């Protein structure tokens, strides 16, 4: 009897460590704070260390001109809201430009940064600061959207992918328009999704966010019909009445238009717009769109300028080949190079989970359709300059990836956490050189210049680092420079000559070439590079050669 009783007695319960409720309550916001905190450190570090990229002086100069002169004269190809945001960072900097300045927008930016007595390091950081703050706030939108769709764990996965995305960090630390336009679009889509529960509150807010996107960059225009359709579907799902859904959709459209008008009126209350002489004529459907949009005349002329840019034939570089004209597969190929491997796996798995899981399927059009639409439109463009034209992919698909955490397979959730860790490791390894990031399959940031060019790797951001390198390692040596960027080398103490102004035999010493220039080098520059020995690199974007 004793033996039988012992055999049938229940085993002692195994002790399990349970997170106390009080700790659980603080753990989630702590993880959120850590993710956004490391992103903030990464962006601020990049903002402090990088010299102006090619586009930034234009936006900074236009921002100061807008607030000082209340004029839309400079950079009319983009709406004013993004530059108003950049200008907010410069509001107390004392930055001013000569009211009688007559140069073009590139010269205006150079005049402000290098010829007006201001410190360009300080001005650029202040101009970048509002974009950094917006990028962090959009991280909270990613978190909230993913939580609404896939729960708390999914929200953390989405936020981690966003916060460690090298592309988002790189462009979120610059005084440019690429992250703000996508962030406002994401906010509009999230609010449209929330309108399924409270249409009276969230449908108008979705319209306001859509208007903000349209007021930052015209690349948001293709999303307008889709966003209005999503708002219509959300209100219809909540109210079950077509007329009410149509009314709220119309109200959202009106509010979006009102935001665009408000952004122009904030700059020039009288809208004394004088079209510049270089506005191209647009016929066909493009001209029709520019005419019928219910926006200020300056918006229509800016859109015509954008159409003019798209009509030009630009030089591209992909996987070592130089070509002229856009290639439809350029952006997918560039994303393949510049997206972390773990992130791409989670994007795909999350998209499948969104479509395959019945309770998540309603969210698929909100998360996947905008990314697919805007990527498809961007793929038709003629400017193969960088993944900044496709930031909608890493930002929207971070939300899609959250759906992985709803799958009941415990092993899949464990794999998802491991993949997030790999993304974090890949991102941290490239610190602080986020702009030239490439994933491990393509050799990392040191080899990005072999596959891509321009804002993918070398956008003029390393002129200050080059100055430090020349002073520390090559003092007193003769320097020959081919720099692709908006910075002024002499301001940073770089005394260099143009190697293309003399015969190759007279170019001796250090030949310094921006990698984008090297990628497309022909003629004398190609000969100089071929007959020189590479000895150093700066920021994975500039190569130093030695000439015998």
N, C-alpha and C positions, 0 to 999 in steps of 0.2 A: 504493500500500500504506500509505503514511504517513497519507493522508487517511482511508482505511477504518479503520485501527487507532484513530485519534483519535476517529472517530465511534462506534465500538463500545466504547470504554473506559468502565468504570463511573464514574459521578459520585462525587466524594468524599463520604463519609458526612457528613450534617449533624450538627453537634454539638447535643445535647439536654442541657438542664440537668436533672440528676437530683438529687433531694433526698438527701443522705447518710443512710445508715441511722441513724446516731447522732442526726441532727437529726429524722428521722421519728419516732424513739422518743420524743422530747420534745415534738414539735409538737402531737400530739393532746391530751395532758394540759394543755398550755399553752392551747390553744383552749378546752378545758372550763373551765379556771380563769378565763379572761377572761370567758366567758359568765356563769358564776356570780358572778364578781367584780362585773361591772356590775350584775347583779341585786341583789346584796347592797348595793351603794352606793345604788341606787334605793330599795330598801325601807327602809334605815336612814335615808336622807334624809327619806322620807315619814313614817316613824315619829317622827322628831325634830321635824318641823315641824307635824304635824297634832295638833289638840286632840281630845279623846275623841269618837268617833262615838256614835251613839245607843245601840247595843247594848253597847259596850265597858265602861262603868262597871258594868253589871249583872254581866258575867262577872268583872270584876276584884274587885268587892265579894264576889261569891259565892266566888271563889277564896280570898280571905283568910279568909272565914267558915269555909269547909270545913277549911282547914289549922289555923285557930286554935281553932274550937269543935268540930271533928269532927262536923259536922252537915250534913245534906242539905236543910236548911230553905229555903235560897234557890236560885232558879232550878232547881226540880225538873223543869221541862219539858225540860231537857237532861241527859243522863248526865254524870257527874263528871269523866271523864278529861281532856277539853279544859280544864276549869277547873283541874285539877291541874297540867297543863302550864303554863298561864298563871301559876299560883301558884308554880311553880318559879322563874320569873323574879323573883318578889317575895320569895323565901325569905330573902334577906339585906338587904332594904330597910328592915326595922323597921316595916313597915306593919301596923297593928292597927286593929281596930274595937271599939267598946264592946260587951262581951258582953251587956249589957242592951238593946241596940238593938231597937226594936219596929216600925220602919217597913217598907215593902215593899222589893223588891229594887232598884227604881230609886232610892229614897231611900238605901238602903245604899251604893250606888256613889257617890252624891253626897256622902254623909257621909264616906266614906273619902278621896275625892279632894280635897274642898274644905273640910271642916269638922273634920278630925282633926289639922291642923298639918303634914301632909305636902306635898311639892311635887308637884302633879299631873303636871307635865312629866316628872319623874324616874320616878314610879310608872308612868306609861303607857308610857314607853320600856322599862322593865324587864319589864312585862307583855307587851309586844309582842315582845320579844327571842326567847322560845322559839318563837313562831310563825314568825318570820323564819328561825331556824335550821332548823326543820322544813321550811319551804318550800324552802330550799336543798338539804336532804337528799332531798326528793322529786324535785328536779331530777336528782339522780343516779339515782334509780329510773327516771325518764323516759329518761335516757340508756341505762341498762342494758337496759331493756325494748326500746327501739328497736334497740339493737345486736343483741340476741338475734334480733329479727325480721328486720331489714333490713341489718345490717352496720354497720361503723364510720362511714361517711359518713352513713348514715341516722340514726345516733345523734346526730351533731352537728346535723343539721337539726331533729330532734325537740327537742333541748335548746335550740337557738336560739329556736324558736317558744315554748317554755315560758318561757325566761329573759326574753324580750322581751314576753311577753303582758301588756298593761296591766291586765287583770282579775286575773291571778295576782299581779302585783306589788302592786296596790292592796290586795287582801284578804290577801295574805301578809304585809303590813306592819302588820296590825291584830290586836289581841288578841280575835279572834273564832274561830268554829269551822268556817267554810266551807272553807278550804283544808285544814286537818287531816283532816276527814272524807273528802274526795275523795282526798287523798294516801295515806291508809291503805287506801282501797279500791283505788287503783291498785297499791299495794304488794302487796296480797292477790292481785290478778289476775296481776301479774308473777310472783309466786311460784307461783301455780297453773300458769302457762305453763311455768315451769322444772321443775315436777313431772313433766313429760313425760319428762325425762331422769333425774331422781333423786327419785322420789316419796317415799322415806322421809325425806329431808331437807326437801324444799320443801312437801309437802302439810301437815304440821303448822305450818310457818311461815306458810303462807297462812291457816290457821285463826286463828292468833294475830293476824295483821294485820287480818283481818276482824273479830275481836273488838274490836280497838282502834278501828276505824271505828264499830262499834255503840256503843262506850263514849264516843264523842265527840258524836255526833248521831244522832237516830233516823231521819233521812232515809236512812241506810244500810240500813234494814230491807228495802226492796224488792229490794235486790241480793243478799240472802242466798240465796234459791233458785238464782239464776243462778250465784253464786260456788261453791256446793256442787256444782252440776252441772259446772262447769268443772273443779273439782278431781277429780271422778269421771272425767271424760273424759280428763284428763291421766294419771291413774294407770292407767286402762284402756289408754290408748295405750302406756304404758311396760311394763305387766305382762301385758296381754292377758287378764286374768281379772276377770270381773265382781265376784266376791265380794271380791277384794282391793281393787278400786276403791271398792266400797260401804263397805268397812271403813275405808279412809283418808278417805273423805268424811264418814263418821260421826265419826271421830276429829277431823277439822278442825272439825266443828260443835260437838263437846264442848269443844274448846279455845277456840273463839270465845265460847261461853257462859261458860266459866271466866274469861276476860278481863273480861267484863262484871261478873261477880260480884266479881272482884278489885278493880275500880275503885271499886265501892260500898263494899266492906269497907275499902279504903285510907282512905276518908273516915270511916266510922263502923263500927268492927269489930263492934259489937253490933247494927247495923242497927235502931236505935230510930227507926223511921220513923213519923211522925204525918202522915197525909194532910191537906193544907191544905183549908180549907172551900170553896175555889173550884174544886176538881177536878170537872169536869162528868161527868155520867153518860153513858156511851156504850153504845148498844144495837146490835143487828144485828151485822154482820161485824166492825165496828170494836171493839165491846165484847168480842167473842169473841177477837180477836187480843190485846187488852190482857190478857185473863184467861189465855190458854193459853201465852203466851211464858214460857220457863223462866228468867225473870230476876227480880231482887228486886221486891218490891211497889212500891217507889218508881219503878222503870222503867215499870211498867204505869200508874201514876198520871200520870207525866210524859207517856206516850203519849196518855192520855185528854185531857190539857191541850192537846197538839198537835192532836188531833182537834177540840177545842173551838175553837182558833184557825182551823182550816180551815172550820169551820161558820159563822164570822162573815162578814159582808159588809164588805169593805174598799174603800176608795176607791183607784182606779188612775188613771194618767196615761200616755197613749201617743200620740205624734205630735200633741200639742196638744189632745187630747180627754180630759176628765175623765169617769170612769165609776165605777160601783159594781159590785163583784163581779169575779171573775177572768175573764180571757179566755184561751182555750186557746192562742192564737197569740202571747200576750204575750212569752214567753221567746224563741221564734225571732226575733221582731221586734227585741227588745232586743239579742240576740246579733248580729243583722245590723248594728245601729248601733255596737255597742261592740267588735266584733272587727276587727282589722286586715284590710284587703282581701287582702293577700298571704297571710295565714294561712288565710282562708276558701278561697282557691283551692287551697292546698296540702292542706288537710283533705279537700276533695272529690277531688283527684287521688290522694291517698294511699289514701282509702277505695276508690276504683275499682281501684287497683293491688293492694290487699290481696285484693279479691274476684276480680279477673281473672287474677292470676298464680298458677298452680297450686301452686308451692312455698311461697307465702305464705298460701294460702287457709286453712290450718289455724289461722293466727293471727287471722283475721277475727273469729270469735266472742269471742275474748278482748279484743280492742281495741274493736270496734265495738258489740257487744251491750250491755255495761254502759253505755256512753254513751247509746245509743238508749233503753234501758230507763229509766234514771234521768231523762233529759230528758223522756220521755213521762209519767212519774209526776209530775214537777215541773210539767208543763204543766196538770195537773188541779187544781193548788193555787189557793187563793183569794187569796193574798197576792202581788200583782203589784208587788213592791218592788225587784227588781233581778236582774241576771245572776249574783249570788252564789249563787242557788239552782240555777244551771246551770253551775258551774265544772267539772263533769265533762266538758263539751264541749271547752273549750280544752286541758284537761290530757290527756284520753285521745286526742283527735284529733291532738295533737302527735306522739304515738307513731304514729298511723296515717299521718301525713304522711311519716314516714321511708321508707315503701314506695316513694315516688317515686324514690328514689335507686337502686332495684334495676332500674328499667326500662332497657333497653339503648339507648334513644334518647339519644344524647349531648346533643342539643339540649334535651330535657326536663330533664335534670339541670342544664344551664346555666340554664334558666328557673327551676328550683327555687331555685338559689343566688341569682339576682336577686330572686326573691320574698322570700326570707329577708332580703335586704338592705333591701327596702322595708318589711318588718315592723319591722326594727331602726330604720330611720329614723323611721317613724311613732311608735314607742314612745319614742324619744329626744326627739322633738319635744314630747311632752306632759310631759316631766320638769319638775318633780316632781309634777305634778297628774294622777296616774294614775286616781284615783277617778272624775273626770268625763270620762274619755277617750271620744271618739267618733272613728270613722274619717273619712277625708277626704271620702268620698261624702256624709256627713251634716254637714259643716261643721267637724269637729274639736271639741275640748273646749269651745271658746267657745260652741258652739251645742247642746251636749248637752241643756241644760235646756229647749230647745224641743221635744224629742222624748220625753224620759224624766224621771223624778224619783227621789226617795228615794236609796237606796244606789247608784244608777247615776250620780249626779252630786253630790248634796248630802245628806250624812249627818251634818252638824254638825261637819265636820272643820276648818273654816277660821275658827273663832272667834279663835284667836291671831293669824292673819294679818290678820283684820279689825281687831283692836286696834292692830296695827302700822300699818296703813293710816290709821286715824283719827288716830293720833298724828302721823304724818309729813305727811299731806296736808290734814287738816281739824282742826287743833288749835283747841279752844275753841268749836267749833260744836255746836249743839243736835242730839242724836241721838235718833231714834225707831227702835226695833228690833223686828222680828218675826223671831225666830230659831228654827229647827227643829233641835234638838239637845239633847245632855245636858250640855254645858258650862255654867258659871256665868259670864255676861258680866262681872259686877263683879269677879271674881277676876283677870281679865285687864286690868282698868283701863277697861272700857267702861261709862261712865255713860250709860244710855239710859232712855227712857220708853216706855210702851206706846202706840202711836198709835191703838189701837182703844178706848182708855179716854176719849177726848175727841172732840168733833165735828171733822170733817175741816178746817174752817176754822181751827182752833186748832193744827193740826199744821204747823209751819213749821221749816225747816232741812233736816237730812239724814234721809231715810227709808231704812232699811237692812232688806232683806227677803231671807231665805233663798229660793233659787230653787224649792225644793220647796213652800214656802208660797205663793210667787207662782204656781206652776203650777196650784194648786188654789184660788186666791183667789176668793172670792165676797163679795157684800155690801160692807160698808165698806172692807175691805182692797182689793178689786178697784177700788173707786172711788178710793182713795188712789193706787194704782199708776197708774191711767189718767190721773190729773191731775198726775202728777209726771214729771220729766225724768230718765231714767237718765244718770248721769254717770261711773260707775266700776263695776268688777267686782272681786271678790276671790276668787282661786282657782277661777274659773269656777263658783262655787257660791253666791255672795252678790252681790246687786246693790245698789248705792248710788244712790238717787234724790235729787234736790233738790226740795224743796217751796218754792214762792214765799212 
